[in-house]
């Protein structure tokens, strides 16, 4: 009679209830993840609203403000490098230009 193939190895015994320490750690991590997610979403909305506010103040158009709300990460550098003009005349190092009084 031919021999039959060996059967699968016996399964190791597992605990029915996981350790108490493992459950507490997972609960704390998931609560931290949820709180971080909420703060991240709030920060993102404020970031995009700031870009929309700058755009509306610059152009006075709601259409541009909505567009810049969605593309805030492109609008902030564009605003800083191109659109933002200084309000007072300055010299190279940021100091005010010295205006000498006219004597004659």
Protein Blocks (a to p, Z undefined) as FASTA:
>chain_A
ZZddddddddddddfbdcfklmmmmmmmmmmmmmmmmmmmmmmmmmmmmmmmmmmmmnop
aklmmmmmmmmmmmmmmmmmmmpccfbdcdfkopacdddddfZZ
